[in-house]
Amino acid sequence: MVETFLEVRHLTKTFPGVKALDDVSLSVQRGEIHALCGENGAGKSTLIKILSGVYPHGAYSGEILLEGKAVHFRNIREAEQAGIAVIYQELALVKEMTIGENIFLGQEPKKLGLVDWNTLYFRAGQLLEELGLHLNPRMPIKNLGIGQQQLVEIAKALSKNARLLILDEPTAALTENEVQILLRLLRQLRERGVTCIYISHKVAEVLSIADRVTVLRDGKSVGTATIKELDEHRLVSMMVGRELSDFYPFEPSPSSEPIVEINGLTLYEPGNDHRVVVKNASFQIRRGEILGISGLMGAGRTELLMGIFGVWPGRREGKIFLNGQALQIRQPQDAIRAGLGLMSEDRKRFGLVLPHSVAKNITLANLRKIAPRNFLDENFEVRFSNRLVEELGIRAPSIHHEVNTLSGGNQQKVVLAKWLLTEPAVLFLDEPTRGIDVGAKFEIYQIMNQLVRDGVAVVMVSSELPEILGMSHRILVLHEGEITGEFSREEATPEKIMLAATGHG
């Protein structure tokens, strides 16, 4: 007999002017992995915050039942005491502390009023062993990769006797190998009776790990289905409320004319001229094409873009030509003046000024356009910003709204708008769809296709192989800083790309 572990009945949560959750109900069975899907702004984060006690009882209407009993959490600690633990995409670990210290942070075993370090590390070691994690509990967290840190977060949750794990985009920053390790661990926990709510924008990942899926859209529950009832197209359709006829809307290139030529680009590690990060990279970028750049984490993809754009902090060798003319790019301003744009993989750190308005962010890279006589022309700022907001379909209350209040997909489109205002000849996109929902991804792809039609060269770094294969005209593959493969769209296969990415191309 299937036993209901968690039941949510008619949850409604309202913020000023916005109904974030509107009469949402769902049930989660004991020992299942229950995926929660939906576009950014669908209400997933609000639901998590209610379940974990961030929004206390009384701040919402509706009912939460845990093992058939109504619960009324006043804070996070009460939710944890009931066995609910949330693992967020932004990990809550203290990097300078050891694995063991992080696992038992705030609940350290004591002896005569002092921390019992021997017991702490012994119990941490036992817990890691139970999870199949062969890690030294005395190792500092900062020495671990993101994937291993994610697993330590799970160990930390289980140390609190968590019976319900809520994982929010747990694989967003993981390599493919780390993703498989995490998914294998979650399957093991399911066998032990631990219940999971799994939140992800990655449709294929959801279909591979979940038992059932609940979809939220615009704050409402669209429905729940077993994994056997779903395929990729049906799930995407439920999430966005419409059919995406071709998830990767490929646009043929109108030109094969080279616009940029890179000759022998070599980058050295900052402060260490003996270690090469990118080695002797030579290739062409063609007008009106999408050039995909693939490779495993640490292969040098982001570094390559930084080297071209003039933001690499270490020594650089090699030559860059634009329309046959040699470029001297020593800093980003040189690249922008030459007609290059770079959208960073970390939009919040390097792409946006979060407390500033949509308009201020859009005009940030081309102040000369809105301040032609070194004085800001607010009419220009409003006119250009409104045009790009309309063209890119940016959903914001107004251009004067702070950009940190927007969803991830809309923030990403603001970054794109910023670079489009510079009218680039070549636009470098580093992980342009990371952390955004499937509907926003499709809109980003359509913007890329419009750039192709306009003759702009687009260079796209992506960790998602289907995205690389689906959107690129040509594909370069990097392995340990070297280009190990170049494939046309017709030649490229997942097997060829993976062979080249592992140095066997």
C-alpha positions, 0 to 999 in steps of 0.5 A: 500500500502506498503511503502519503508522507507529505500532503499540501492542501490549497496553499495560497501565498500573496505578496503585494500585487502578486499571488505567488501561490494560488490554491496549490495542492499536491501529495508526496509519497513516502520513499519517492523522488517527486519532481517539482517543475515549472518556469521561473516565477511559477511558485516553486521557491515560494512553496519550498520556503513555506515547507521549510519554515522560511515563511511561517504559519500565518503568512499563508493560507492552506494546510500542510500535513506530514504523515497525516498530521497538520504541521505549523512551522514558525521557523526553519528550526521547527521544520528541521526538527520535523525532518525537513531539510532543504539543499539550495543551489547556493550551498550553505557551507563554511569553506574554511571549516572541515567536512566534519565541522560543516556536517555537525555545525550547530549540533556538535557533540559535546563532552563536559561542555566542550566539543568532542572532536573525536566523536564528531569526526568518528560520526562524520566518517560513519555518515560519509561511509554510509553514503558511499563517500570516500572523503576524509572528514578532517579535510577543509571544504574549500579543497572539494569540488562543487559536486563533492560539496553538494554531497556533503550538504546531503550528509549534513541534512541526514545528520539531522535525521532528515526524512524529507530532502528538498533539492533545489536545482542541485546539478546546475553547477555540476559536471556530467560525472558529478551529476551521475554520482548525485543521482546514484546517491539519491536512488540509494536514499530512496531505497532507504526510505528517504523522501525527496522533492527534486526541483530542476529545469533539466527535463531529461534529468527529471525524467531519469530520476523522478517517480512522479512529477508535479508541475506549477505554472503561474502559481497554480498546480497544473497537475501531477503525473507518473514518469511513465505518463510523460515524455520530454515534449509533454512535460515541457508543454505542461510547464510552459502552457504551449507546444514548443514545436522544435525545442532547438529552433535551428536557423541556417547560416546566411554566410560562410564568410570569416569575420574573426581569426584567432591565431595561436592564442595561448593563456597562462595561469595568473602569476604562473607563466609555467602553467598553460591554461589555453594552448595555441588555439587557432580557429575562425568565427564566421559571420552569421553563424553559431559556433558552439564550444564544448568540453568538460568542466575545466577544459578552458572554455570560459578562459578562451572567451576571457582571453579573446575579450581582454579580461584574462588576468594572466599572460596572453600570447597570440593574435586576433584579427577582425575583418583581416585587421589585427586587434590590440585588445588589452581591456574590455573597452578595446573589445567593445569598441572593436565590436565584440560582446561577452555575456558571462556565465555568472550574470549576477556577478559579472553581467548585472548591477543587481540593485540598479534598474533594468534601464541602467543595466541595459545601457551600462556597456554603451554609455556613449550612446546615451551620453553623447556629450558626456552628459546622460540623456535620460530620454535616450536611456528610456527610448533605447531601454523600452525598445529592447525590452519590447524586442526581447520580451523582457517581463518587468513592471517597468524599465525603472524596476530593480533588476534583482526582482526579475526572474532568472530568464528575464535577467538573462535577457537584460544582459543580452539587451545590454550587449545588443545595444552595443551592436556587436559584430561578434557576441560571445555567450558563456552558458547563456541558458544556465539556471533558466527555465525551458520557456526562457531557454526557447526565447533565448534561442530565438534571439540567437537565431535573429542575431544569425539572420542579422549577420552577427557571429555568435559563439556559444559555450555550453555544458549541455550537449543537446544544446550544442548539437541542436543550435550550432552550425559548427562545434569546437571541442576543448580538452585541457586547454587544447582544441581537440576537435572541430565538427560541422553540424552534419558531422557532429555526434554525441560520441565524437564530441565526448571522445574529443572532450576526453582527449581521444578525438 
